[in-house]
Amino acid sequence: MSTFIQLHLLTSYPPSNLNRDDLGRPKTAVMGGKNRLRISSQSLKRAWRTSDLFAVAMKGHVGTRTKAMGVETYNAFLKKGVAEAPAKAWAKQIAEVFGKCKKENSAKTLEELEIEQLAHFSPEERAGIEKLVEKLSSNSTAPTSADLALLMRQHSAADIAMFGRMLASAPAFNTEAAVQVAHAITVHEVAVEDDYFTAVDDLNQGVDDLGAAHIGETEFAAGLFYLYLCINRDLLVKNLGGDQTLANQALAALVEAAAKVAPNGKQNSFGSRAYASYLMAEKGEQQPRSLSVAFLKPVRGEDILSKAIIDLESKRSNMEKVYGPCAKDKKVMNAETGEGSLNDIITFVKG
């Protein structure tokens, strides 16, 4: 049996547009027959793993997700004094270890060195590429098949271990995600609003023209979001080569990031950074389950946060009455009442 860690968070964001759709509007979803704001799991995971908090906590254990490793490798060869033609050929060979490269496009320089799909490189794989660049540059020889054995099944990239990796051209080196992240949704009904704004030219003295230099419109909304994460602790340890200490380090970083880090969308326009107001962590070998059903009926009224906490805890209690214990133990942090702490949650999750 696997040990599962489940996190349930309630985070309130003021007027914002954290995660936009193709029209630039805040993403939404219909739940319980009512329109809700939504923040996609992809947006959340990227915000967490690229945050300064995560970079500091997991220094040396964070991967790089890019299509452009071939271009970076090509430039590294040039800096080592390798001629342009072999530099390009060798860089392409190295890049194609991780994915098929694009076709050459005369309109875009070096596009043939970019792989078609994003690949997630572990720190060890990047170090292997750097070492190979050094070797080929010194010997002035093309890479052998042995040189190109750069992919690794075992590595120390915490973000790959948690969120997984898919390599279409090398499925043997895929990593199954140990962390499942739901899309965050508001616990209440929302209406997306329009912000009509203007910008004034500082040098316009109003002599010839009193009009605005720019007129624009952007959409926004505010809401209290419910977010659910499920962590397969045993799989996380396995993905990190059995390193329990590194797994605990990754868990602590993930919990802190989930509680503190907001997506970056329109932050300069809205300054909508927020910490979680409520966090419940559960731990056990029981089958995991989200508690989003607590908000199938939208929360209404002026004190939405307090009501949402009551609804969440009540739903958990009722689920346990009919199913039995859904987790072995739990720990709660409640910033509304000042109970518990983030450090308590992190200690509980790691313990």
N, C-alpha and C positions, 0 to 999 in steps of 0.2 A: 504493500500500500504506500502511496505517496503522501507526503505531508503537504497540505495546502495552506497558504496564507491568503486571507481575503481582506481587502481594504474597502471600506465604504466611507466616502468623503462627501461633505456638503460645503460648497464654496460659493460665496456670493460675489458676483462681479457687477460693478456699477455700469452705466451706459458704456458700451464697448462694441467692437466688431472683431473679436479675437480670431475667428475662423470663417473665411468668406467662401461663398460659392462662386460659380463662373460668372455671375453678374455683379459680384462685389458685395452682395448682401450677406448678413450673418446666416450661417447654415441653420436649418430648422429640421424638425421631424414631427410627425403627428403621432401622439400617444394618448390613449384614452379618449380619442376623438377630438383632442385639442392640440393646437399648434404649440410646440415647444422650441426653445433655442437648443442648438446642438453644437458641441465641439467634438470634432472627429478624433478617434484614437490616434490616427497618424499625426495630427497636429500636436496632441499632448505628448506623445512619445518623443517627437523631434525636439519639442521645447525642453523636455527633461534632459535628454542625453546630450544636447548641445549647450546646456546652461553652464555658467561659471561654477555653480554649486557642484554639479556632477563632475566637471572637469577637475576641480580641486580634490574632491572626495575620491575619485577613481583615477588619479594621475598615473599615466603609464598603462592603463587598462581600458582605454576607450578606442574604438575602431574609427575608421574613416570611410564614409559612404560617398562614393563618387563614380562618375563615368570617365573622369579625366586623368586617371593614374598614368595612362600611356603618355599623355602630354607632359606630365610632371617628370616622368622617367626620361623622355626625350630631352628635356631641358637640362636634366642632371647629367646626361651623357655629353651634351654640348659644353657644360661647365668643366667637364673633365678633359676637354680637348678632343673628343671624338668627332670625326667628320660628320656632316649633316646626313649623308645617305645611310651609312651604317647605324648612326644614332636613331634614325627614324625606323629602320628595319628591325633593329633589336628591341626598341621600345614597343613596337607593334607586337612582336613575338611575346614579350612579357605581358602586355595588356591582355592578349587573347588567352592567356592562361585563365583569366577570370571572367571572360565573356567575349563573344564575337564582336569585332570592331565594325564601325560604320563604314560605308563606302565613301571613297574620296569625293569631296565636294569642293570645286574650285572657288566657290563663294565663301567658304569658311576655312581658314588656315588650320591645318593639322586635325581636321575632323576625323580623318581616317585612323587616328590614334585613340579616339574615344570609343569606349565600348557602348553597345546599344542599350544596355540596361544598367541601372545603378548596381554597383557591387559594393559589399561591405568588407573592407580590408581590416584584418586584425593588426595590432601593433607588431606582432611577430612576422606577419606576412610583409608588412611595409619594411621592416628591418631586413628581411630576406631580399627584397627588391633592391634596397640600398646597397647591400653587400654584393649583390650580383652586378650592379652598375659599376662598383669599384673594381671588381674582378675583371669584367670585360673591358673596361677602360684601360686597365693596366696591361692586359694581355693582348688587346686589339684582336680578339677572336669572337666569333659569333657564339651565342649560347647553345649549349648541348641540351638534349632532353633531360639529362640529370640536373643541369642548371635550372631548368624551367619547372622543376618539382617544387613550386612555391606555395601551393595551397596546403593548409593545415587543418586537420580535423580537431586537434586540441590546441587551444590558445587561451589567452587571458583577457580577451575583450569582453568586458562586462555587458556592454550594450548589445553585442551579438548574442551572448548567452541568454540575456533576458528577452530580447525582442526578435531573435531569430535571424536567419540568413537564407536566401534562396539564390542559388547559382544555376541558371538554366542549362549551361553547358557543362557543369560539373556537379551533378546532384549528389554525388557521394560526399561532397563537402558541405552540404546544406546543414543548417542548425535549426532544430525545432525550438520555437520560442518557449521559454519557461514562464513568461509573464503574458497574461491575457489582459487587455485593456479595453473596456467598453467605451462607447461614445458617451460623453457626458451630456446629460439632458437636464433642462430645468424642471423643477418639481411642480411648477405652476404654468398656467397658460401665458403666452406672451404675444405681443404685437410688435413687429419690427417697424421702427419709426424712421423718418427722413430728416436729415440735418441739412438745411440750406445754408451755405456759408459764402462769404466774400472775402477777398484779400485786397488791401489797399496798397497802392504804389507809394512808397515813402517819399519819393521826389515829386509827387503830384501835389501842387500847392492849391489846387482847386480853381485856378484861373481860367483855364480853357476846358477842363474836363472834371466834372465832379463824380464821375462814375467809378466803379470798382475796377481794379486791374484784372481780377479773376473772380469768376462765379462758379461755384461747384455744389455738389450734393453728395452726401454719403449716408448710408443706412447704419442704424445702431439699435441696440436693445439691451436691457439689463435683466439679470436673472440669478436665481439661486440654483446651482447645478448639483445634481447627484452624480458621482463618479464611482465606478466599481472596478477593482483590479483583482485578479486571481493569480497567485504565484505558486507554481509547482516547485517547492523548495528542493526536492530531490533531483529534479531535472536540472535546476540551476546549478547545483553542485556538480552534477555530471558534466554539464556543458563547460564548466570551468576546470575540468580535469581532476575533480575530486577535492579541490582546494576549498575547504570549509571556511577558512579565514577570509579568503577573497569573496566567497559567496555572502558572508555576513556583511562585509564591507559594501558589496553591491546592494544588498537589501536595505541597509541603512541609507545609502545615497538615494535609492529609489523612493523610499518612504518620505524622506525629507523633500525631495524634488516634487513629488506628487502633492505634498501639502503646501509648498511655498512657491513653486514656479508656474507662471501663467504663460500661455502662448503669446507670441510676439505681435500678432496681427493688430495693426492700428494703435499700438501702444503710445506712439508719439502724439497721436491725435486725442486719445482718451485717457491715457495714464491709468489704465484699469487693472493694475496689479493687485493681487489679493492673496491672502493666506486662507487655508481651509478653516472654517469655523467649527467643524465637527469631524472627527475621524474615529471610526470603529475598526479595530483589527481583530480578526478571528484566526484561530489556528487549530488544525486537526486533520484527521485522515478521512473525514466524511466527504461525501460528494459535494462539491462546491455549488453555490447558487447565489445569484444576484438578488438584491432586495428592491429592484426597480419597481416591482409590482406595488410597493407601498405608495407609489406616486401615480398609479394608473388613474386615480381620481385626483385632479389637480388640487394642490394646496391653495386655499384662499384666505383672505383676511389681511390684517395689518402686520401681525407677528408671524410671518411666514417661516422664519428660521426655527423658532421654538416649536411650531406646529409640525414642521418637517422632521425634526428630531424625534418628537413624540410618535409620529406616524412610522418612522423607520424602526424605532425600538419596539413599538407595538407589533409591527409586522413580523419582526424577528422572533418575538416571544410567541406569537400565535403559530408561526411555522414550526417552532420547536414543540408546541403542544400536540400538533397533529403528526409530525414526522419523527419526533424525538430529537435529541441533540444534533444540531447541524454543524457544530464545531465543538472541539474539546474545551476551548477556553477563549476568552475575549478580553480586550482592553479598550477603553474609551478615552478620548481627549475631547473635551467640550469647552471651547473658548467662550461660548455664550454664558456658561455658569462658572467658568474658571476651574473646572475639574480636570484632573489628569494633565499630561504634558506630552509634547512630541518625543522627548527623551524616553518617557515611559513606554510609548508605542514602539520606538526603535529597539529598546531593550527587550520588549516582549517578542517582537518579530524575530530578532536574532537568537533569542534564548532557546 
